[in-house]
Amino acid sequence: ADWEAAMELYMSIVRDMGDDHTYGGPKLQLKLWMGMTRVFFETGEYERAICGPGSMGIAMNRHYPGVHKYVALSEKASGDLTAAIRTASRAVLYEAPWDPDNKAENHALLNDLIAQRNESGSVTA
């Protein structure tokens, strides 16, 4: 995937938005933040994924399917497994409770993170 091109596209949308906080509507804005979060994750910019668009997306709608995923993966990749488990737990609790496939995906991510913590032998890893 061409992550640089993806980020350029997202940034052009942000520039088009300017100060218009209604631009494109909430669903487009949420997808924009989620897409930017994934790009930051894929390019190793974990802190930007977590503190920037990732947290904005979760704040916008914590029930939206997939909104927690790349935040949790970025937390894991940055070495904060405890935060990743906490974020994945929130995904299990809040994300699309009406969607059994999304719930199963979130449970799988959470179980994987817990297994990694248990393999490391650390409760706080």
GIHUPE-V778736 format. One record per backbone hydrogen bond with DSSP energy under -0.5 kcal/mol. NH is the residue of the N-H (numbers start at 0). CO is the residue of the C=O. E is the energy in kcal/mol with one decimal. If there is no record, write none. Layout:
nh-><NH NH>
co-><CO CO>
e-><E E>
//
This chain:
nh-><2 5 6 7 8 9 10 11 12 13 14 15 16 17 19 20 22 24 27 28 29 30 31 32 33 34 35 36 37 38 39 40 41 42 43 44 45 48 49 50 51 53 54 55 56 57 58 59 60 63 66 68 69 71 72 73 74 75 76 77 78 79 80 80 83 84 85 86 87 88 89 90 91 92 93 94 94 95 96 98 99 102 103 104 105 106 107 108 109 110 111 112 113 114 115 116 117 118 119 120 120 121>
co-><0 1 2 3 4 5 6 7 8 9 10 11 12 13 16 18 19 21 23 24 25 26 27 28 29 30 31 32 33 34 35 36 37 38 40 39 43 44 45 46 47 48 49 51 52 53 54 55 56 60 63 65 65 67 68 69 70 71 72 73 75 74 78 124 79 80 81 82 83 84 85 86 87 88 89 89 90 62 93 95 97 98 99 100 101 102 103 104 105 106 107 108 109 110 111 112 113 114 115 116 117 116>
e-><-1.1 -2.0 -2.4 -2.3 -2.2 -2.5 -3.0 -2.1 -1.8 -2.2 -2.6 -2.2 -2.1 -1.8 -2.5 -1.3 -1.5 -1.4 -0.6 -2.1 -2.7 -2.3 -2.3 -2.4 -2.5 -2.5 -2.5 -2.2 -2.0 -2.2 -2.6 -2.3 -3.2 -1.9 -1.7 -2.6 -1.3 -1.8 -2.5 -2.8 -1.7 -1.2 -0.6 -1.7 -2.7 -2.0 -2.2 -2.1 -2.2 -1.5 -1.9 -0.6 -0.6 -2.6 -2.6 -1.4 -2.4 -2.5 -2.6 -1.9 -1.7 -2.6 -1.0 -1.5 -2.0 -2.5 -2.2 -2.7 -2.6 -2.3 -1.9 -1.9 -2.1 -2.1 -3.0 -0.5 -1.7 -2.8 -0.5 -2.3 -0.7 -2.4 -2.2 -2.3 -2.5 -2.5 -2.4 -2.2 -2.5 -3.0 -2.3 -2.4 -2.6 -2.4 -2.1 -2.1 -2.6 -2.4 -1.6 -0.7 -0.6 -1.3>
//
